Amino acid sequence: MSELVRIFILICLLSLSVFLHAETMAIGQFSKGDLSGWKEKIFDGKTVYKIKQLEDKSVLEAYSSNSASGLFKKV
């Protein structure tokens, strides 16, 4: 086996190891009714955001009328 092939296999195995040990990071907890840490950026008018129930699930609802804004969270 050539040295180049060995290096390639080693890189693949190291990459797989990093992938398998990666932690899961929860960005939003909308299903728990949690909007903590989220901030609103208003561009033109305000959008109303609220968590509501839809078919036994909590979802984030946005209502806007001639407005442009969004929610963001730094991770």
trRosetta pair geometry for C-beta under 8 A, 3 or more apart (Angstrom, degrees):
i j d omega theta_ij theta_ji phi_ij phi_ji
1 5 5.2 -112 -178 81 92 128
1 6 5.8 108 126 -56 115 92
2 5 4.8 96 60 6 83 101
2 6 7.1 -145 98 -5 45 87
3 6 5.6 -55 -150 36 35 114
3 7 6.4 35 153 -20 67 105
4 7 5.8 -53 -148 35 31 111
4 8 6.4 34 152 -20 63 106
5 8 5.6 -53 -148 36 33 115
5 9 6.4 33 154 -18 65 105
6 9 5.8 -55 -148 37 30 110
6 10 6.3 32 153 -20 64 107
7 10 5.6 -54 -148 36 31 114
7 11 6.4 32 154 -19 65 104
8 11 5.9 -54 -150 35 30 110
8 12 6.5 30 152 -19 63 106
9 12 5.6 -54 -149 36 32 113
9 13 6.3 31 154 -18 66 106
10 13 5.8 -55 -147 37 30 109
10 14 6.4 29 155 -17 64 107
11 14 5.8 -55 -146 38 30 110
11 15 6.2 32 155 -20 64 107
12 15 5.8 -56 -148 36 29 112
12 16 6.3 29 154 -19 64 107
13 16 5.7 -53 -146 36 31 112
13 17 6.4 37 152 -24 63 104
14 17 5.5 -51 -149 32 32 115
14 18 6.7 33 153 -17 64 102
15 18 5.9 -53 -152 34 33 110
15 19 6.4 32 151 -18 65 108
16 19 5.5 -56 -148 38 33 114
16 20 6.2 29 157 -18 68 108
17 20 6.0 -56 -143 37 28 107
17 21 6.4 6 163 -1 63 114
18 21 6.3 -74 -146 48 25 97
18 22 6.7 51 152 -57 63 91
19 22 5.8 -31 -156 -13 32 118
25 75 6.7 104 144 -166 140 129
26 29 6.1 43 156 -67 128 88
27 73 6.5 144 -177 81 87 133
27 75 6.1 -52 -116 -77 93 139
28 34 7.7 170 -177 88 61 89
28 38 7.3 39 -112 -66 100 123
28 60 7.9 -43 168 -38 146 140
28 73 7.1 157 -74 17 85 153
29 32 4.4 -26 159 38 104 114
29 33 7.9 -27 122 50 89 34
29 34 3.8 8 86 58 112 124
29 36 7.9 -1 44 38 115 89
30 33 7.5 46 -174 -76 38 19
30 34 7.1 -114 -80 56 24 63
30 35 7.4 46 -102 -79 70 71
30 51 5.9 -176 -164 -113 80 116
30 58 6.0 -170 140 119 73 102
30 59 6.8 30 144 -145 127 26
30 60 4.8 -75 -140 -43 140 102
31 57 6.7 -54 -124 -168 96 82
31 58 4.7 138 -140 58 41 107
32 58 7.1 -166 -14 58 14 156
33 51 5.0 171 -126 97 63 155
33 58 5.8 -100 -61 -152 69 155
35 38 4.9 -74 -179 37 79 126
35 49 7.4 130 -123 121 148 123
35 51 6.9 -154 -45 -33 107 117
35 60 8.0 115 -93 -111 105 114
35 71 7.7 -84 -156 -148 107 146
37 73 5.2 55 131 -136 96 118
38 71 4.8 7 179 -176 119 114
38 72 7.0 146 -155 70 72 24
38 73 4.9 -58 -99 -65 63 107
39 71 7.1 148 75 -154 31 64
39 72 6.0 -32 65 65 82 76
39 73 7.0 138 14 -86 75 55
40 46 7.6 37 158 -142 145 90
40 47 7.8 -165 -149 56 120 88
40 49 7.4 -166 -92 7 117 131
40 69 5.8 19 -178 165 100 125
40 70 7.3 163 -151 86 61 32
40 71 5.8 -39 -96 -97 63 65
40 72 8.0 132 -111 19 18 74
41 69 6.1 175 89 -160 51 76
41 70 5.4 -10 56 60 98 80
41 71 7.8 167 15 -98 78 16
41 72 5.8 24 -12 5 117 119
42 45 7.1 -148 -165 83 103 22
42 46 5.6 -34 -116 -91 124 70
42 67 7.9 -51 -148 -173 89 107
42 68 7.9 111 -167 90 52 58
42 69 4.4 -25 -110 -105 55 119
43 68 4.2 -48 71 104 117 103
43 69 5.9 -173 15 -86 76 53
43 70 7.7 33 -14 1 110 89
44 66 7.9 -84 128 152 103 67
44 67 6.2 -171 102 -148 67 48
44 68 4.5 36 45 36 92 101
44 69 7.8 -152 47 -51 45 74
45 64 7.1 110 112 -159 118 98
45 65 7.7 -110 160 78 147 56
45 66 5.9 113 -26 111 171 70
45 67 2.9 -118 105 -111 115 88
45 68 6.5 83 51 18 90 55
45 69 7.0 -123 93 -26 58 105
46 67 5.7 -60 52 -154 22 150
46 69 5.8 7 -135 -12 41 153
47 62 5.3 5 166 -170 125 101
47 63 6.7 159 -167 74 74 40
47 64 4.1 -39 -110 -79 92 103
47 67 5.3 -178 -61 107 68 126
47 68 7.6 3 -41 -152 111 9
47 69 4.4 -153 9 55 100 103
47 70 7.5 43 32 -69 142 34
48 62 7.2 149 78 -157 49 49
48 63 4.6 -15 59 59 101 97
48 64 7.4 177 19 -73 68 52
49 60 6.4 -9 -165 -173 101 98
49 61 7.1 157 -152 82 50 52
49 62 5.4 -16 -98 -101 76 74
49 71 6.1 56 -79 -51 167 128
50 60 7.7 162 87 -152 27 57
50 61 5.5 -18 66 59 75 99
51 58 5.4 14 177 -176 110 105
51 59 7.1 165 -151 80 66 29
51 60 5.8 -38 -97 -96 70 58
51 61 7.3 151 -110 13 18 82
52 58 7.3 162 84 -146 21 62
52 59 6.4 -29 66 62 70 79
52 61 5.1 7 17 -9 116 130
53 56 7.1 7 -171 -100 102 16
53 57 7.1 141 -153 70 60 32
53 58 6.2 -41 -94 -92 58 57
53 59 7.7 106 -136 17 14 81
54 57 5.8 -36 70 66 73 84
54 58 7.9 106 23 -129 76 13
54 59 4.8 -18 24 13 123 129
60 71 7.9 -93 -179 28 147 153
64 67 4.3 -128 -159 61 102 98
64 68 7.3 78 -168 -74 151 33
64 69 7.3 176 -104 31 126 86
